Amino acid sequence: MNIKDKVYYWLDIADYDLKTAISMHKSGRYLYTIFTCQQSIEKLLKALILKKSGKEAPKSHNLVFLQSISGEVFPQDQIKIISELTAFYIEGRYPTYKQKLSKLIDKKKSQVILSKTKELFKCIRSKAEQEK
């Protein structure tokens, strides 16, 4: 696969993950809403890194790290959601945290994070789609 095809691949699965997040929210699976929000942003950042550097992004789920090496500057409110999603991903991987997180994430929290993710998604996607 060439770079353009790889970028398209990351963008395509990021879209799929965001649609999954929306479906999870509608079905009341709020922890998975946030998990797939994190996944969608991770894949967009990897597309952005590949687009800008011509090299594969590191194998990392840490959005703060991926954003820092993307070469893009993000507004503070977007940095905040990037950090929040990173924390949910890392903590959500362990069974004891999963139970605790499930209790902390209600419909309202899920909606707020989903909304902020959609805004961030548009921003990163547009940067990844721009011609050099």
Phi and psi in radians as a Rosetta constraint file:
Dihedral C 1 N 2 CA 2 C 2 CIRCULARHARMONIC -1.454 0.35
Dihedral N 2 CA 2 C 2 N 3 CIRCULARHARMONIC 3.034 0.35
Dihedral C 2 N 3 CA 3 C 3 CIRCULARHARMONIC -1.057 0.35
Dihedral N 3 CA 3 C 3 N 4 CIRCULARHARMONIC -0.763 0.35
Dihedral C 3 N 4 CA 4 C 4 CIRCULARHARMONIC -1.028 0.35
Dihedral N 4 CA 4 C 4 N 5 CIRCULARHARMONIC -0.754 0.35
Dihedral C 4 N 5 CA 5 C 5 CIRCULARHARMONIC -1.147 0.35
Dihedral N 5 CA 5 C 5 N 6 CIRCULARHARMONIC -0.670 0.35
Dihedral C 5 N 6 CA 6 C 6 CIRCULARHARMONIC -1.163 0.35
Dihedral N 6 CA 6 C 6 N 7 CIRCULARHARMONIC -0.722 0.35
Dihedral C 6 N 7 CA 7 C 7 CIRCULARHARMONIC -1.067 0.35
Dihedral N 7 CA 7 C 7 N 8 CIRCULARHARMONIC -0.796 0.35
Dihedral C 7 N 8 CA 8 C 8 CIRCULARHARMONIC -1.038 0.35
Dihedral N 8 CA 8 C 8 N 9 CIRCULARHARMONIC -0.717 0.35
Dihedral C 8 N 9 CA 9 C 9 CIRCULARHARMONIC -1.004 0.35
Dihedral N 9 CA 9 C 9 N 10 CIRCULARHARMONIC -0.882 0.35
Dihedral C 9 N 10 CA 10 C 10 CIRCULARHARMONIC -1.068 0.35
Dihedral N 10 CA 10 C 10 N 11 CIRCULARHARMONIC -0.729 0.35
Dihedral C 10 N 11 CA 11 C 11 CIRCULARHARMONIC -1.122 0.35
Dihedral N 11 CA 11 C 11 N 12 CIRCULARHARMONIC -0.714 0.35
Dihedral C 11 N 12 CA 12 C 12 CIRCULARHARMONIC -1.110 0.35
Dihedral N 12 CA 12 C 12 N 13 CIRCULARHARMONIC -0.814 0.35
Dihedral C 12 N 13 CA 13 C 13 CIRCULARHARMONIC -1.307 0.35
Dihedral N 13 CA 13 C 13 N 14 CIRCULARHARMONIC -0.422 0.35
Dihedral C 13 N 14 CA 14 C 14 CIRCULARHARMONIC -1.151 0.35
Dihedral N 14 CA 14 C 14 N 15 CIRCULARHARMONIC -0.734 0.35
Dihedral C 14 N 15 CA 15 C 15 CIRCULARHARMONIC -1.038 0.35
Dihedral N 15 CA 15 C 15 N 16 CIRCULARHARMONIC -0.778 0.35
Dihedral C 15 N 16 CA 16 C 16 CIRCULARHARMONIC -1.042 0.35
Dihedral N 16 CA 16 C 16 N 17 CIRCULARHARMONIC -0.775 0.35
Dihedral C 16 N 17 CA 17 C 17 CIRCULARHARMONIC -1.130 0.35
Dihedral N 17 CA 17 C 17 N 18 CIRCULARHARMONIC -0.689 0.35
Dihedral C 17 N 18 CA 18 C 18 CIRCULARHARMONIC -1.152 0.35
Dihedral N 18 CA 18 C 18 N 19 CIRCULARHARMONIC -0.717 0.35
Dihedral C 18 N 19 CA 19 C 19 CIRCULARHARMONIC -1.088 0.35
Dihedral N 19 CA 19 C 19 N 20 CIRCULARHARMONIC -0.641 0.35
Dihedral C 19 N 20 CA 20 C 20 CIRCULARHARMONIC -1.137 0.35
Dihedral N 20 CA 20 C 20 N 21 CIRCULARHARMONIC -0.720 0.35
Dihedral C 20 N 21 CA 21 C 21 CIRCULARHARMONIC -1.035 0.35
Dihedral N 21 CA 21 C 21 N 22 CIRCULARHARMONIC -0.744 0.35
Dihedral C 21 N 22 CA 22 C 22 CIRCULARHARMONIC -1.099 0.35
Dihedral N 22 CA 22 C 22 N 23 CIRCULARHARMONIC -0.770 0.35
Dihedral C 22 N 23 CA 23 C 23 CIRCULARHARMONIC -1.119 0.35
Dihedral N 23 CA 23 C 23 N 24 CIRCULARHARMONIC -0.723 0.35
Dihedral C 23 N 24 CA 24 C 24 CIRCULARHARMONIC -1.105 0.35
Dihedral N 24 CA 24 C 24 N 25 CIRCULARHARMONIC -0.689 0.35
Dihedral C 24 N 25 CA 25 C 25 CIRCULARHARMONIC -1.114 0.35
Dihedral N 25 CA 25 C 25 N 26 CIRCULARHARMONIC -0.802 0.35
Dihedral C 25 N 26 CA 26 C 26 CIRCULARHARMONIC -1.068 0.35
Dihedral N 26 CA 26 C 26 N 27 CIRCULARHARMONIC -0.564 0.35
Dihedral C 26 N 27 CA 27 C 27 CIRCULARHARMONIC -1.561 0.35
Dihedral N 27 CA 27 C 27 N 28 CIRCULARHARMONIC -0.005 0.35
Dihedral C 27 N 28 CA 28 C 28 CIRCULARHARMONIC 1.482 0.35
Dihedral N 28 CA 28 C 28 N 29 CIRCULARHARMONIC 0.240 0.35
Dihedral C 28 N 29 CA 29 C 29 CIRCULARHARMONIC -1.694 0.35
Dihedral N 29 CA 29 C 29 N 30 CIRCULARHARMONIC 1.327 0.35
Dihedral C 29 N 30 CA 30 C 30 CIRCULARHARMONIC -1.231 0.35
Dihedral N 30 CA 30 C 30 N 31 CIRCULARHARMONIC -0.619 0.35
Dihedral C 30 N 31 CA 31 C 31 CIRCULARHARMONIC -1.087 0.35
Dihedral N 31 CA 31 C 31 N 32 CIRCULARHARMONIC -0.717 0.35
Dihedral C 31 N 32 CA 32 C 32 CIRCULARHARMONIC -1.304 0.35
Dihedral N 32 CA 32 C 32 N 33 CIRCULARHARMONIC -0.421 0.35
Dihedral C 32 N 33 CA 33 C 33 CIRCULARHARMONIC -1.020 0.35
Dihedral N 33 CA 33 C 33 N 34 CIRCULARHARMONIC -0.871 0.35
Dihedral C 33 N 34 CA 34 C 34 CIRCULARHARMONIC -1.228 0.35
Dihedral N 34 CA 34 C 34 N 35 CIRCULARHARMONIC -0.669 0.35
Dihedral C 34 N 35 CA 35 C 35 CIRCULARHARMONIC -1.027 0.35
Dihedral N 35 CA 35 C 35 N 36 CIRCULARHARMONIC -0.809 0.35
Dihedral C 35 N 36 CA 36 C 36 CIRCULARHARMONIC -1.325 0.35
Dihedral N 36 CA 36 C 36 N 37 CIRCULARHARMONIC -0.404 0.35
Dihedral C 36 N 37 CA 37 C 37 CIRCULARHARMONIC -1.081 0.35
Dihedral N 37 CA 37 C 37 N 38 CIRCULARHARMONIC -0.815 0.35
Dihedral C 37 N 38 CA 38 C 38 CIRCULARHARMONIC -1.041 0.35
Dihedral N 38 CA 38 C 38 N 39 CIRCULARHARMONIC -0.767 0.35
Dihedral C 38 N 39 CA 39 C 39 CIRCULARHARMONIC -1.089 0.35
Dihedral N 39 CA 39 C 39 N 40 CIRCULARHARMONIC -0.714 0.35
Dihedral C 39 N 40 CA 40 C 40 CIRCULARHARMONIC -1.117 0.35
Dihedral N 40 CA 40 C 40 N 41 CIRCULARHARMONIC -0.721 0.35
Dihedral C 40 N 41 CA 41 C 41 CIRCULARHARMONIC -1.236 0.35
Dihedral N 41 CA 41 C 41 N 42 CIRCULARHARMONIC -0.681 0.35
Dihedral C 41 N 42 CA 42 C 42 CIRCULARHARMONIC -0.989 0.35
Dihedral N 42 CA 42 C 42 N 43 CIRCULARHARMONIC -0.804 0.35
Dihedral C 42 N 43 CA 43 C 43 CIRCULARHARMONIC -1.207 0.35
Dihedral N 43 CA 43 C 43 N 44 CIRCULARHARMONIC -0.629 0.35
Dihedral C 43 N 44 CA 44 C 44 CIRCULARHARMONIC -1.139 0.35
Dihedral N 44 CA 44 C 44 N 45 CIRCULARHARMONIC -0.740 0.35
Dihedral C 44 N 45 CA 45 C 45 CIRCULARHARMONIC -1.105 0.35
Dihedral N 45 CA 45 C 45 N 46 CIRCULARHARMONIC -0.648 0.35
Dihedral C 45 N 46 CA 46 C 46 CIRCULARHARMONIC -1.176 0.35
Dihedral N 46 CA 46 C 46 N 47 CIRCULARHARMONIC -0.636 0.35
Dihedral C 46 N 47 CA 47 C 47 CIRCULARHARMONIC -1.115 0.35
Dihedral N 47 CA 47 C 47 N 48 CIRCULARHARMONIC -0.746 0.35
Dihedral C 47 N 48 CA 48 C 48 CIRCULARHARMONIC -1.116 0.35
Dihedral N 48 CA 48 C 48 N 49 CIRCULARHARMONIC -0.784 0.35
Dihedral C 48 N 49 CA 49 C 49 CIRCULARHARMONIC -1.065 0.35
Dihedral N 49 CA 49 C 49 N 50 CIRCULARHARMONIC -0.797 0.35
Dihedral C 49 N 50 CA 50 C 50 CIRCULARHARMONIC -1.087 0.35
Dihedral N 50 CA 50 C 50 N 51 CIRCULARHARMONIC -0.779 0.35
Dihedral C 50 N 51 CA 51 C 51 CIRCULARHARMONIC -1.070 0.35
Dihedral N 51 CA 51 C 51 N 52 CIRCULARHARMONIC -0.770 0.35
Dihedral C 51 N 52 CA 52 C 52 CIRCULARHARMONIC -1.386 0.35
Dihedral N 52 CA 52 C 52 N 53 CIRCULARHARMONIC -0.617 0.35
Dihedral C 52 N 53 CA 53 C 53 CIRCULARHARMONIC -1.799 0.35
Dihedral N 53 CA 53 C 53 N 54 CIRCULARHARMONIC -0.363 0.35
Dihedral C 53 N 54 CA 54 C 54 CIRCULARHARMONIC 1.351 0.35
Dihedral N 54 CA 54 C 54 N 55 CIRCULARHARMONIC 0.136 0.35
Dihedral C 54 N 55 CA 55 C 55 CIRCULARHARMONIC -2.159 0.35
Dihedral N 55 CA 55 C 55 N 56 CIRCULARHARMONIC 2.632 0.35
Dihedral C 55 N 56 CA 56 C 56 CIRCULARHARMONIC -1.067 0.35
Dihedral N 56 CA 56 C 56 N 57 CIRCULARHARMONIC 2.529 0.35
Dihedral C 56 N 57 CA 57 C 57 CIRCULARHARMONIC -1.264 0.35
Dihedral N 57 CA 57 C 57 N 58 CIRCULARHARMONIC 2.672 0.35
Dihedral C 57 N 58 CA 58 C 58 CIRCULARHARMONIC -1.059 0.35
Dihedral N 58 CA 58 C 58 N 59 CIRCULARHARMONIC 2.690 0.35
Dihedral C 58 N 59 CA 59 C 59 CIRCULARHARMONIC -1.376 0.35
Dihedral N 59 CA 59 C 59 N 60 CIRCULARHARMONIC 1.555 0.35
Dihedral C 59 N 60 CA 60 C 60 CIRCULARHARMONIC -2.530 0.35
Dihedral N 60 CA 60 C 60 N 61 CIRCULARHARMONIC 2.586 0.35
Dihedral C 60 N 61 CA 61 C 61 CIRCULARHARMONIC -1.844 0.35
Dihedral N 61 CA 61 C 61 N 62 CIRCULARHARMONIC 0.035 0.35
Dihedral C 61 N 62 CA 62 C 62 CIRCULARHARMONIC -1.420 0.35
Dihedral N 62 CA 62 C 62 N 63 CIRCULARHARMONIC 1.816 0.35
Dihedral C 62 N 63 CA 63 C 63 CIRCULARHARMONIC -1.129 0.35
Dihedral N 63 CA 63 C 63 N 64 CIRCULARHARMONIC -0.588 0.35
Dihedral C 63 N 64 CA 64 C 64 CIRCULARHARMONIC -1.103 0.35
Dihedral N 64 CA 64 C 64 N 65 CIRCULARHARMONIC -0.782 0.35
Dihedral C 64 N 65 CA 65 C 65 CIRCULARHARMONIC -1.104 0.35
Dihedral N 65 CA 65 C 65 N 66 CIRCULARHARMONIC -0.846 0.35
Dihedral C 65 N 66 CA 66 C 66 CIRCULARHARMONIC -1.079 0.35
Dihedral N 66 CA 66 C 66 N 67 CIRCULARHARMONIC -0.720 0.35
Dihedral C 66 N 67 CA 67 C 67 CIRCULARHARMONIC -1.102 0.35
Dihedral N 67 CA 67 C 67 N 68 CIRCULARHARMONIC -0.701 0.35
Dihedral C 67 N 68 CA 68 C 68 CIRCULARHARMONIC -1.141 0.35
Dihedral N 68 CA 68 C 68 N 69 CIRCULARHARMONIC -0.545 0.35
Dihedral C 68 N 69 CA 69 C 69 CIRCULARHARMONIC -1.640 0.35
Dihedral N 69 CA 69 C 69 N 70 CIRCULARHARMONIC -0.018 0.35
Dihedral C 69 N 70 CA 70 C 70 CIRCULARHARMONIC -1.254 0.35
Dihedral N 70 CA 70 C 70 N 71 CIRCULARHARMONIC -0.362 0.35
Dihedral C 70 N 71 CA 71 C 71 CIRCULARHARMONIC 1.436 0.35
Dihedral N 71 CA 71 C 71 N 72 CIRCULARHARMONIC 0.089 0.35
Dihedral C 71 N 72 CA 72 C 72 CIRCULARHARMONIC -1.841 0.35
Dihedral N 72 CA 72 C 72 N 73 CIRCULARHARMONIC 2.550 0.35
Dihedral C 72 N 73 CA 73 C 73 CIRCULARHARMONIC -1.764 0.35
Dihedral N 73 CA 73 C 73 N 74 CIRCULARHARMONIC 2.280 0.35
Dihedral C 73 N 74 CA 74 C 74 CIRCULARHARMONIC -2.008 0.35
Dihedral N 74 CA 74 C 74 N 75 CIRCULARHARMONIC 2.604 0.35
Dihedral C 74 N 75 CA 75 C 75 CIRCULARHARMONIC -1.116 0.35
Dihedral N 75 CA 75 C 75 N 76 CIRCULARHARMONIC 2.763 0.35
Dihedral C 75 N 76 CA 76 C 76 CIRCULARHARMONIC -1.016 0.35
Dihedral N 76 CA 76 C 76 N 77 CIRCULARHARMONIC -0.671 0.35
Dihedral C 76 N 77 CA 77 C 77 CIRCULARHARMONIC -1.140 0.35
Dihedral N 77 CA 77 C 77 N 78 CIRCULARHARMONIC -0.555 0.35
Dihedral C 77 N 78 CA 78 C 78 CIRCULARHARMONIC -1.343 0.35
Dihedral N 78 CA 78 C 78 N 79 CIRCULARHARMONIC -0.603 0.35
Dihedral C 78 N 79 CA 79 C 79 CIRCULARHARMONIC -1.076 0.35
Dihedral N 79 CA 79 C 79 N 80 CIRCULARHARMONIC -0.660 0.35
Dihedral C 79 N 80 CA 80 C 80 CIRCULARHARMONIC -1.101 0.35
Dihedral N 80 CA 80 C 80 N 81 CIRCULARHARMONIC -0.797 0.35
Dihedral C 80 N 81 CA 81 C 81 CIRCULARHARMONIC -1.226 0.35
Dihedral N 81 CA 81 C 81 N 82 CIRCULARHARMONIC -0.579 0.35
Dihedral C 81 N 82 CA 82 C 82 CIRCULARHARMONIC -1.056 0.35
Dihedral N 82 CA 82 C 82 N 83 CIRCULARHARMONIC -0.783 0.35
Dihedral C 82 N 83 CA 83 C 83 CIRCULARHARMONIC -1.138 0.35
Dihedral N 83 CA 83 C 83 N 84 CIRCULARHARMONIC -0.745 0.35
Dihedral C 83 N 84 CA 84 C 84 CIRCULARHARMONIC -1.115 0.35
Dihedral N 84 CA 84 C 84 N 85 CIRCULARHARMONIC -0.783 0.35
Dihedral C 84 N 85 CA 85 C 85 CIRCULARHARMONIC -1.118 0.35
Dihedral N 85 CA 85 C 85 N 86 CIRCULARHARMONIC -0.657 0.35
Dihedral C 85 N 86 CA 86 C 86 CIRCULARHARMONIC -1.057 0.35
Dihedral N 86 CA 86 C 86 N 87 CIRCULARHARMONIC -0.794 0.35
Dihedral C 86 N 87 CA 87 C 87 CIRCULARHARMONIC -1.088 0.35
Dihedral N 87 CA 87 C 87 N 88 CIRCULARHARMONIC -0.737 0.35
Dihedral C 87 N 88 CA 88 C 88 CIRCULARHARMONIC -1.137 0.35
Dihedral N 88 CA 88 C 88 N 89 CIRCULARHARMONIC -0.658 0.35
Dihedral C 88 N 89 CA 89 C 89 CIRCULARHARMONIC -1.130 0.35
Dihedral N 89 CA 89 C 89 N 90 CIRCULARHARMONIC -0.873 0.35
Dihedral C 89 N 90 CA 90 C 90 CIRCULARHARMONIC -1.115 0.35
Dihedral N 90 CA 90 C 90 N 91 CIRCULARHARMONIC -0.841 0.35
Dihedral C 90 N 91 CA 91 C 91 CIRCULARHARMONIC -1.202 0.35
Dihedral N 91 CA 91 C 91 N 92 CIRCULARHARMONIC -0.605 0.35
Dihedral C 91 N 92 CA 92 C 92 CIRCULARHARMONIC -1.246 0.35
Dihedral N 92 CA 92 C 92 N 93 CIRCULARHARMONIC -0.148 0.35
Dihedral C 92 N 93 CA 93 C 93 CIRCULARHARMONIC -1.420 0.35
Dihedral N 93 CA 93 C 93 N 94 CIRCULARHARMONIC -0.242 0.35
Dihedral C 93 N 94 CA 94 C 94 CIRCULARHARMONIC -1.877 0.35
Dihedral N 94 CA 94 C 94 N 95 CIRCULARHARMONIC 2.330 0.35
Dihedral C 94 N 95 CA 95 C 95 CIRCULARHARMONIC -0.927 0.35
Dihedral N 95 CA 95 C 95 N 96 CIRCULARHARMONIC -0.746 0.35
Dihedral C 95 N 96 CA 96 C 96 CIRCULARHARMONIC -1.155 0.35
Dihedral N 96 CA 96 C 96 N 97 CIRCULARHARMONIC -0.641 0.35
Dihedral C 96 N 97 CA 97 C 97 CIRCULARHARMONIC -1.242 0.35
Dihedral N 97 CA 97 C 97 N 98 CIRCULARHARMONIC -0.595 0.35
Dihedral C 97 N 98 CA 98 C 98 CIRCULARHARMONIC -1.017 0.35
Dihedral N 98 CA 98 C 98 N 99 CIRCULARHARMONIC -0.772 0.35
Dihedral C 98 N 99 CA 99 C 99 CIRCULARHARMONIC -1.092 0.35
Dihedral N 99 CA 99 C 99 N 100 CIRCULARHARMONIC -0.807 0.35
Dihedral C 99 N 100 CA 100 C 100 CIRCULARHARMONIC -1.107 0.35
Dihedral N 100 CA 100 C 100 N 101 CIRCULARHARMONIC -0.777 0.35
Dihedral C 100 N 101 CA 101 C 101 CIRCULARHARMONIC -1.121 0.35
Dihedral N 101 CA 101 C 101 N 102 CIRCULARHARMONIC -0.680 0.35
Dihedral C 101 N 102 CA 102 C 102 CIRCULARHARMONIC -1.012 0.35
Dihedral N 102 CA 102 C 102 N 103 CIRCULARHARMONIC -0.599 0.35
Dihedral C 102 N 103 CA 103 C 103 CIRCULARHARMONIC -1.335 0.35
Dihedral N 103 CA 103 C 103 N 104 CIRCULARHARMONIC -0.482 0.35
Dihedral C 103 N 104 CA 104 C 104 CIRCULARHARMONIC -1.453 0.35
Dihedral N 104 CA 104 C 104 N 105 CIRCULARHARMONIC -0.413 0.35
Dihedral C 104 N 105 CA 105 C 105 CIRCULARHARMONIC -1.777 0.35
Dihedral N 105 CA 105 C 105 N 106 CIRCULARHARMONIC 1.847 0.35
Dihedral C 105 N 106 CA 106 C 106 CIRCULARHARMONIC -1.839 0.35
Dihedral N 106 CA 106 C 106 N 107 CIRCULARHARMONIC -3.062 0.35
Dihedral C 106 N 107 CA 107 C 107 CIRCULARHARMONIC -1.013 0.35
Dihedral N 107 CA 107 C 107 N 108 CIRCULARHARMONIC -0.753 0.35
Dihedral C 107 N 108 CA 108 C 108 CIRCULARHARMONIC -1.137 0.35
Dihedral N 108 CA 108 C 108 N 109 CIRCULARHARMONIC -0.824 0.35
Dihedral C 108 N 109 CA 109 C 109 CIRCULARHARMONIC -1.078 0.35
Dihedral N 109 CA 109 C 109 N 110 CIRCULARHARMONIC -0.753 0.35
Dihedral C 109 N 110 CA 110 C 110 CIRCULARHARMONIC -1.047 0.35
Dihedral N 110 CA 110 C 110 N 111 CIRCULARHARMONIC -0.761 0.35
Dihedral C 110 N 111 CA 111 C 111 CIRCULARHARMONIC -1.122 0.35
Dihedral N 111 CA 111 C 111 N 112 CIRCULARHARMONIC -0.737 0.35
Dihedral C 111 N 112 CA 112 C 112 CIRCULARHARMONIC -1.098 0.35
Dihedral N 112 CA 112 C 112 N 113 CIRCULARHARMONIC -0.825 0.35
Dihedral C 112 N 113 CA 113 C 113 CIRCULARHARMONIC -1.160 0.35
Dihedral N 113 CA 113 C 113 N 114 CIRCULARHARMONIC -0.715 0.35
Dihedral C 113 N 114 CA 114 C 114 CIRCULARHARMONIC -1.073 0.35
Dihedral N 114 CA 114 C 114 N 115 CIRCULARHARMONIC -0.755 0.35
Dihedral C 114 N 115 CA 115 C 115 CIRCULARHARMONIC -1.084 0.35
Dihedral N 115 CA 115 C 115 N 116 CIRCULARHARMONIC -0.826 0.35
Dihedral C 115 N 116 CA 116 C 116 CIRCULARHARMONIC -1.140 0.35
Dihedral N 116 CA 116 C 116 N 117 CIRCULARHARMONIC -0.633 0.35
Dihedral C 116 N 117 CA 117 C 117 CIRCULARHARMONIC -1.123 0.35
Dihedral N 117 CA 117 C 117 N 118 CIRCULARHARMONIC -0.724 0.35
Dihedral C 117 N 118 CA 118 C 118 CIRCULARHARMONIC -1.046 0.35
Dihedral N 118 CA 118 C 118 N 119 CIRCULARHARMONIC -0.737 0.35
Dihedral C 118 N 119 CA 119 C 119 CIRCULARHARMONIC -1.113 0.35
Dihedral N 119 CA 119 C 119 N 120 CIRCULARHARMONIC -0.835 0.35
Dihedral C 119 N 120 CA 120 C 120 CIRCULARHARMONIC -1.082 0.35
Dihedral N 120 CA 120 C 120 N 121 CIRCULARHARMONIC -0.714 0.35
Dihedral C 120 N 121 CA 121 C 121 CIRCULARHARMONIC -0.977 0.35
Dihedral N 121 CA 121 C 121 N 122 CIRCULARHARMONIC -0.864 0.35
Dihedral C 121 N 122 CA 122 C 122 CIRCULARHARMONIC -1.027 0.35
Dihedral N 122 CA 122 C 122 N 123 CIRCULARHARMONIC -0.758 0.35
Dihedral C 122 N 123 CA 123 C 123 CIRCULARHARMONIC -1.091 0.35
Dihedral N 123 CA 123 C 123 N 124 CIRCULARHARMONIC -0.900 0.35
Dihedral C 123 N 124 CA 124 C 124 CIRCULARHARMONIC -1.183 0.35
Dihedral N 124 CA 124 C 124 N 125 CIRCULARHARMONIC -0.729 0.35
Dihedral C 124 N 125 CA 125 C 125 CIRCULARHARMONIC -1.049 0.35
Dihedral N 125 CA 125 C 125 N 126 CIRCULARHARMONIC -0.749 0.35
Dihedral C 125 N 126 CA 126 C 126 CIRCULARHARMONIC -1.113 0.35
Dihedral N 126 CA 126 C 126 N 127 CIRCULARHARMONIC -0.630 0.35
Dihedral C 126 N 127 CA 127 C 127 CIRCULARHARMONIC -1.176 0.35
Dihedral N 127 CA 127 C 127 N 128 CIRCULARHARMONIC -0.674 0.35
Dihedral C 127 N 128 CA 128 C 128 CIRCULARHARMONIC -1.268 0.35
Dihedral N 128 CA 128 C 128 N 129 CIRCULARHARMONIC -0.428 0.35
Dihedral C 128 N 129 CA 129 C 129 CIRCULARHARMONIC -1.559 0.35
Dihedral N 129 CA 129 C 129 N 130 CIRCULARHARMONIC -0.263 0.35
Dihedral C 129 N 130 CA 130 C 130 CIRCULARHARMONIC -1.094 0.35
Dihedral N 130 CA 130 C 130 N 131 CIRCULARHARMONIC 2.503 0.35
Dihedral C 130 N 131 CA 131 C 131 CIRCULARHARMONIC -1.303 0.35
Dihedral N 131 CA 131 C 131 N 132 CIRCULARHARMONIC 2.590 0.35
